[in-house]
Amino acid sequence: MRRVLAGLLLQSVTVTVGAQPTLTARMDGQLARLQPALIAFRRDLHRHPEPSGEERRTAQRVAQRLRRLGLEVRTGVGGHGVVAVLRGGKPGPVVAYRADLDAVRTDDRDPVAFRSRRAGVRHSCGHDVHITIGLALAEAFGAVRRDLPGTIIFVFQPAEESATGALAMLAADVWRSGEPAAIYALHTAPLPVGTLGTIAGDLMAGRDHFTVTVSGDRHLDEAAREVRRRIEQLGTVPPDQALRPAPQDLVLVEPISELTRDGVRELRGRLSATSLSRPRVSAGLDALRSLAIPGVRIDVQYTPRAIAGVTNEAALTVRAVEALAGAIGVSSVLSLPEIVPAFSEDFGAFQARVPGVFFFLGVSNPATGTVGMPHTADYVADEGAILVGARAMVAVLLDRLQR
């Protein structure tokens, strides 16, 4: 795999003799020189993971590195969020890259040599890789800033795992320095290292929350059973297949909790839904209000997209895929017509304000037997993906800036 990556890198920096190196070639050279330091930084983050809301050390390390590059840096944005602004020397648009800072609470054993030193917390979702790629981009674009058109805002978001960080940053005026024309992000995935995947439209389902209150002086058991049955019938993906690909019109009904008080049954839960399936979910929950059971009243509270999910803007995605293909090769850019219903993301909260594209970055390596499925006990990310992800995002961001 190292030979493959080296070959890709050499292809990207080849220029005509006597010509000035392009911005891309200059940044590729910078990334190649930094690769050992980037891997070391990622391993330091991995050894010191911090869960949602506690990302103090991680944020400090990120801010220190960005300040050393001469960027305008704000800390404490929406919690422990960090925002850094890199202004190019030429006029152009504003774009943004987002990385998430937090780790996962888990008691699973960390299978890597540079294992977590904090009991019960581990980077088993790859956010340490996302952060490192964000810093790699800041280094690469910083090296050419005098010739760079436009501005890049680097957003290092806290509390993604709790799905509260994106909204908190928006509430804290994350775009104080200027709202971007587009925002981009990536996430590690069990695709082969050297590849990225995405698709226009829904890439990750949102999470809808609901509470159904059944009250009355009789037939409560009957009513509660019927409500539960109708909610479960909305599902199109069995819970035991939540880690398998599913169609874009999926509905995954997650476990429903039930609270019983005098004369009241309260059923709470959440489900995964996409823009294709959400109207059916909404109609199904609305129908519960008119369920006719003598002596029983049914109240329904429904919050669609309580966790935003990811919906890629179509035209922006097409352009980004073209840029990716030019950087890492057409065969390394994968179209993903199906999604994994178990996973969601709050990146869509940014996309609700700013058009954006989200990518899956391959971190699995069949040669070494590593499978980068986030939130699983044996999650391992091949570190060759750091250079691949950085080169890919350089191409996407630069294409948008130069347009």
N, C-alpha and C positions, 0 to 999 in steps of 0.2 A: 504493500500500500504506500510506503514511503516513496518508492520509485515512481508510482503513478502520480502522487502529489507533486513530486519534484518535476516530473514531465510537464504537468499542467502549468506549473509556475514558470518553467523555462519558456514554454510557448507564449505565455502572456507578456514576458518582458523582452521578447525579440523585437528589435526595431531596425529600420533601415540604417545602414552605416552612414554616418555623417549627419543624420537627422537628429533633432532634439527629442529626447524621450517624452512620450506622452504622459499626461497626468496619471493614467492607469499604470503605466510601466513604472513610474517613479514610486507610486504607492505600493505596487507589488514588491518592488525591491525593499521598501521599508518594512513591509510585513514579513518578508523572508528573513530579514536580519533580526526582527523582534520575536520570531517564533519561539525560541527557547525561553525567553523572558516571559512571554505570554503563557506558556504552559506552566512555568513556575508560579506565576501569579494565580492561575486557575487552581493549582494544587493548594496554595495557601488558603484561598477561599474555601476550598473543599474541606480542609482540615478544621476550619472555624465556621461552621454553618450557623445561621441564626434564623429562627422561625419568624413568621409574620408578626410585624409590630416590634421586633427586637433587633432590627438590622443595623445596630449602631456601628460595630466594628467594620462591617462590610461597607456601609456608606462612607465611613471615614477613609478607608483605604481607597475607595473609588474617587472621592473628592480630592484627596491628596494627589493622586495620579493626574487628574484632570487639571488641577491648579498648576502642577509642574509643567504642563503643556501650554500654559498661558491662556486657558479658556476662562470665560466668565462663569463662575460656579455659584449656585445657590444650594443650600442644604436645608434639611428640615421641611421639605415641601410635601405636604400631605402625610406627615409622619417622618420616616427617615429617608424620604425621597431626595434624590440629587438631580439637579437640572444644570446642564452645562451648554454654553453657546459658543460655537466656533464660527466666526465671521470671515468669509472669504474676502480676498482683495479686489474682487470684481462684482458688479451688480448681478443679481440673480434671485431666484425664489428662495423660500425657507422650507426646509424639509426636516423631518425628525426621525430618530431611531430610538426605539424603546427596548430596554432590558429590565428584567425583574430580579430583585435582590434576595428574596427570602428562600429558605430551605424548608424541608418537609419534616414534620414530627413523625418518627417511625422508630420502632425497636429492631428493625431488620439489621442484620450484620452488614457492615460496609465491606464490599468485596475487593476494594483496591488497596494498594500498599500505602497510599497517602490518605488513610482512612480518617473519618471524622473523629475529632477529639472531644466532641460534646455528646454525651449520652442522650439517646432519644431524639437526636436531630441529625439529618443527613441531606446532602444535595442529591436526592434520588430523582430529581425532575430536570436537572441540567441547567438550573439558573446560574450556576458558577460559570458554565460555558457561555451563556448569553451575555453575562457581565463582561467576561474577558473579550468577547467579540466586539462589544461596544467600546471598550478601551482601545482595542486594536484599530477600530475605525477612527477614533479620535487621534491616535498616533499617526495613522496613514494620511488622513485629511489635513492634520496639523502640519505635516511635512511639506504640503503644497499649498498652504492657505493663501499665499500671495497671488497665486494664479487660479485660485478657486472662485467660480462664480456662485454667489448666493451665501446662504447661512445654513448651518446644521445645528439642530437642537438635540442633545443627547439626554434622554429621559431614563433615569434609573429608578424604577418604581418599587416601592415596598409593598408588602401584603398582597401579593398576587394569589397566594394559596388560599387566603381567606376571602378573596374576590372583593376587597374593599379599597385597595390601593389606588386603582385608576380613578375612581370617583373622588377619592380624597385629594389626589393631586389636581384634578380639574377644579375642585372646590377651592384649592389653595392657589389658584391662578397660575397653573403650570406654564401657560403661554404668555406670561407677562412680557417677555421680550419680543413677542410677535407670534401670531398663530401660523403654524406651518400649512403649506399647500398640500402636503401628503405626509403620512407617518407609516413607518415600516417596523416590523419586528420578526423574529424567528423563534422557533422552539425545537429542542432536540426531539428526535423521533426514531423509531426502529426501522429506518430506511438505511440502505448501505452508505457507509461513509464515502464522501465524494459526490453525493446527490442532494438535491433539494426538491421539495414538492409543494405545490399549491394549486388552487383553483379559484376562479371567479365565483362570487356568491358565498354561500355558507361553507365555511371550512371547519368550524367547530360549533356544535349546538350550544344554544343558550340554556340557562336553567330557569324554569318557571316555578314560582312558589305558590302554594295554595293552602288555604285553611277552610274546611267545611265544618260548620257548627250545626249539630242536630239537637234540637231542644223540644221538649214537650213532656206530657205526663204519661204517655204510653207509646208502645211500638218503637221504643228507641233502639233496641237491639236489631229489629228488622230493618229500620231505616239506615242504621249505621252499616249493616252488612250490604245493603243495596247501594249505598253511596260508595263504599269500598269497591264493590264489584264493577260499578260503572267507571270509576277512575282507572282501575286496572285494565279494563277493556280498551282504554285509549292507547295502551302500549302496542307498539309494533315490533319491539326488540325485546326478547326475553332477558331478564336480569343477568342470567349466566352467560350471555353473549355480549356483555357490555364492552369487552375489550376486543371485539371483532369488528371489522368494517361493516357498516350498515348504510342503506340508501339515504339520500339527502332529505327524504320526507319522514325520517325516523321519529319515534316517540319512545323514550325509555322512562318508565315509571319507577322511581326509586322508592325504597321502603316507606310505608305510610305509618306514622305514629298515631296512637289514639289515646286521648285523655278523657277520663270519665269523671263527671261531677254529678251532684244531685240534679237530675232532670236535664243533663247536658252531655252530649258526646261531641268531642272535637277531634277531627281528623286533619292531620297536618302532613305535608310532604312536598316533594319537588319532583319535577320531571324535566328531562332533556327534550328540547324541541327545536326545530329549525324554522325558517321563514315559510317553508312549504307546508309544514305540519301544524304550525301554531294556530291557524284559523280553526282547524278541526278540534284542537285541544280546548280552545276558548269556547267553542260551541258546545262541546261535551260538558264542560264545567258549568256553563250557563244553564244547560238543561236540568242540572240538579236542583236548581231553584224552583222549578215547576213540578218536581217529583211529588205526586199526590199520595200521602200516607196519612190517614186520619189521626188528628191530635198531635201532629209533628210539624215543626217549622224548620226549614233548612236555609241557612245563610252561607254564602260562598264569597270568599275573598281570593282574588286571583291576581298575581303580579307577574305578568309576562316579562321575560328577560331580566329577572332579578339579578342574574349573572349574565353579562351581555353576550358571551360567546364571541365568535369571530365571523364577520361578513366582509369579504373582500370586494372592493369597488371594481367593476368589470374592466373599464378602459385602463385603469391604473395597473390592474393585474396583467393584462395583455402586454403592456409596455414593459413591465418588470420582468416578465418571463422572457421577452426578447433580449433584454439586457443580461439576464442570467445565462441564457444560451450562448451569448457571445463570450461570456467570461469563463464558464466551466464546461461548455459543450452541450449541444442539443440533447444528447443521450443522457446527460446527468440531470436534466430538468424534468421532473415527473409531474404528470397531471393526476390529481387525486379526486376521482368522482365520488368516493365514499368517505365517510368520516367514522371516527371511533366515538360512540355515544357516551362512554364513561368519562371523557375529558371535556372540560370547558375552560374558558379564559375570560378575564375581564378586559382584555385588549379592545373588545368591541365598544367599551365605554369611550375610548378615545376615537374610535371610528365613527361613533355617533355624532361627533363634532367635526372630525377631519377625515377625509377619505384616506383609506389606508390599505395595505396589503400585508398579510401574515404568511410566513413560510414555515414549512417543516424541514429541519436540517437533519440529514442522515448521520447517525452516530454509531450504527451497528457495524460490526466487522466480522463476517463469516470466517475469515482466516484465523482469527483469534478466539472465535466463539462468543464474542460479546454481543449482547442484544440490548439496545438502548430503549427499552419500553419504560417510559416514566412511571414512577410510583410502584414499581415492582421490586421485589427483594434483590434480584440479581442485576439491577440496572447498572450498566457501565457505559460511559461515553468514550468512544475512540477520540483521542486528542488531536488526531489529524483533522477532525472536523472544525477545529478552531480556525485554521488557515483557510479551509474551504468556505466557511461561513463568512469570514472577514472579506475574502476576495469577492464573494457573491454580493455582499451588501455594498461594498465599494462600487461595484458595477451598477447596482440598482440606484443608489443614491446619486452617483455622479451623472447617470443618464437623466434623472429627474432635474438635477441642477442645471444641466447644460441644455435642456430642452427649450 
